[in-house]
Every structure is written in structure tokens, then in C-alpha cells.
Amino acid sequence: MKRTLRQTAFLMAALALTVSVAVAAPALPDFVPLAKSAGPAVVNISTEREVAPRMRNGFPGMPPGMMERFFEEFAPFWGQPQGPRKQTSLGSGFIISSDGYIVTNNHVVEGADKVFVNLEGNSDRAHSLEASVVGTDSETDLALLKVDAKRALPVLRFGDSDAAEVGEWVVAIGNPFGLSNSVTAGILSAKERDIHSGPFDNFLQTDASINPGNSGGPLINMAGEVIGINTAIVASGQGIGFAIPSNLASRIVDELKSGKRISRGWLGVTIQDVDENTARALGLKDSQGALIGSVMPDEPAARAGLKAGDIIVRVGRTDIRNSAELLRSVADLKPGTDVKVTALRNGKEFSTTVRLGERASQHISQSGVQEEGNASLGLTIRPLTRDDMRSLQLPANTEGLVILSVEPGSPAQEAGLRSGDVIQSANLNPVTSVDELASIVRKEGRERGAVMLQVNRRGESFFVTVPVDKD
């Protein structure tokens, strides 16, 4: 079959285009060398802690306590231990020094009685070493462990997370769902993500597969450097995972390793973002800066003359775009530092020097406090103190009950309550004592099968409904 001159020209052009595309298409990276070199420094972490058994009335109309008595009487025949039971969890980590220092997430080891590290790439307890917790920082969700190894261990080095670029290849290695030393690859999807999990959210986002059990494992660039610590996922999404930037993590880890207490600068204000409507109302050109909602008496900001309604736009040489940047920039400075703060008041810019105080951790200490439990909800609570208000950055007149801990598997945990939350009302009735809350849960909650709690979390108020066992 003869081709016309036009058909021949068209075929030649298509062939040339195909060849040029094939030549231009970049080859996919080879992850094999990276997996082989980085894998041995990634460890599996398992924990144990004893928790009190929690019995629930199992059937409608069953008399209170019958289920508990049933289990107490027949448990020996089933080989079930009476009394406290062991609760276990799994996570990941990576070795940063040949003598056995290991980085992981705080939530992987928090509350554990024992921590075990497996250096062989599997979850077999027979190959594990018991680890000591050198230090933790709950606000950045970081922990440093130490094991006594009989040999020099392989290590991973921190890279520069600020230099990482969106779109570059990354690899995650960890222990998802107990599947040890799993390697997944993807790209760096975004930087500076705030997912409202803590005060210093500034996460790297990646589409490398991250699942429960990956927590504490490394996010590695193609140079084999750790640029992030995998720590969070969006449970309802796919390809959306988050990692703590290495530049933040390395500073915290260095302080924990040297035995220093983590200390952060403090202004003594409540803050919020400047949205478009606020900027328009105040006659501002753009919605930049952090708006001061309130100034705590006798704290650094008050002593420096800052007032509610001021908009902070610069701290030292750092421009402030939003409230999260203000919080991070101040926290990065040491207490006692004199820093120049630039703000707007009535549309006019002014500066003042603030001598920073020390930020109290948002982790609520239980030392010296008699814990009072509420068995129906699974909470350990106590009345809010002045120190709690400062620690949680709440207004000085806040009242309620601060949650010290939430029992795993309890109705309160299932409802999303967490340590540091403040319960301000139950079924729209203000509560300022444990007895007040217990009375409402006992009377109204058990009659209706649920109780509605008004909760204050980091200055934001919302309602949570918690199921309650009926009598």
C-alpha cells in the first residue's frame, strides 16, 4: 500500500516526537541502595503498661455488678488473669548514635512501664533490648531512648528540613501494623502544615504511605538523611501523612541528650490569626500578623505595655504572618531574652522590648495531686488551678475541671477527650468540682445514657457527648 507524501511526513513527525519524549522522560529513582543503607538503623519499638480491668454491664436489664462478678468467678477457668492487665503498643524509631541513642515519638512511649527496642528488624521480643527513656517533649511529640548494645550500631543522620523542596522524593521506613521494616516511597507534598495537634505544628506532608505503627520512624531524602519524624496521618484519607521537621527535632533531641530541661520563651498573651474581615474592620492593608486577644496580668507582654487588640507583626528580625508563627518564634527563644516586638495599634506601628518569661509545658503534672477518678467516663480529673490556666494559656477567670489522663478504650477516649482538656459544664450545668460532675453523670447521664460536656481546649470551646452506662 502506497503512502502519500503527507502521510509519510506525518509518520516521521510522530516517530520523532515519541523518541524525544522517551529521551526527555526522567528515570524513576532506584530506592534499593537507600533501603539497604538506611534500613538497619530503623528499629521497632514495643511498650507495656499495666492498666486496671474495666468491666461494663453487658446486657439491658442486667443488675449492676453482675458482669463483674461473672468474670471474677469464671476467669480462672478461662486462664484469664484477675486484677491489672497488660496493655501493649507498637511504634518505630531510628538510631542516631552508635552507642544506642534512639529517636521516636513521645506518644509511642508515653505512660509505658517498659519499653523494648528490636534491632533485628522484626517484632520478636526475644531479639529485643529493654530501653530507658532519656527524655521526652510532649509539645513536639518527641522522645529520646537509650539501649545498651554490645556492638556499635548503624546510625542515621539528620538533614536540613528547611532545604527540602516540595516535589522531591522521600522514603519512609517503619513498622506499620506490626509489619517490620516496611519501606514506602513518595514525594514531599507540602511544608509548614498545621493540623491542630499541638502548639508547634509545622509538619512536612508526604504521600509516602504512613500507617499506624510508623509513628517515630524516619522520613528520609535521597541522600539518606532524616528530614522528618513520621508522626500523624489523616485516617480518612490516602497519601496524606505528616512528619516533624528534622530542624525542629534535632534541636530538641540535642537538649534531651545533654540532660537539659526543655525551656521556651513566653509572652503571656492569648492570640489568634488576623482574617480578612478583621483586617478590613481595622483598616489594614492585608491579613498579616497575630492579634492579641488578651494579656495576662503581671506577665512579660503586660510589663512591656502590649494590650488586647494589638497586632504583632515582627519579633526580632522575624516577620509574623499568623499566630502559629508568633508562637514558634517566641518559643524558640530562651526565657530571659530581651527581644524587640513590633506591633500595630490603631493602624500605627510601634515597637517595645519584652523580656521573655518561661513557657510552662501544656502537659499537666499530677505530682502532689490526689487523683480522683470517674469510673463511668474513664477520666482522671481535678479542679483547674491558676498554674493550669497559665500552662494552657487560658484567661485568668476560667473555671472547670482539668483532665489529667484518659483511660484507653474508655467512652471518654472514644469521644475524643484528651489530657489537658478542661470540662466547664455537664448537660449545660457549670462544674467546678469532681463531685458536681460525678453527680450529673450518676443521675442524668445514667438515666439518659449519655452526658454532654462543654470542653475548653487551648482556648477554644466546644461540646462533646460521652455515652454513659445505664443502671
Secondary structure by P-SEA (a helix, b strand, c coil): ccccaaaaaaaaaaaaaaaaaaaaccccccaaaaaaaacccbbbbbbbbbbcccccccccccccaaaaaaaaaccccccccccbbbbbbbbbbbbccccbbbbbbccccccccbbbbbcccccccccbbbbbbcccccccbbbbbbbbcccccccccccccccccccbbbbbbcccccccbbbbbbcccccccccccccccbbbbbcccccccccccccccccccccccccccccccccbbbbccaaaaaaaaaaaaacccbbbbbcbbbbbbbcaaaaaaacccccbbbbbcccccccccccccccccbbbccccccccccaaaaaaaaaaccccbbbbbbbbcccbbbbbbbbccccccccccccccccccccccccccccccaaaaaaaccccccbbbbbcccccccccccccccccbbbccccccccccaaaaaaaaacccccccbbbbbcccccccbbbbbbbbcc
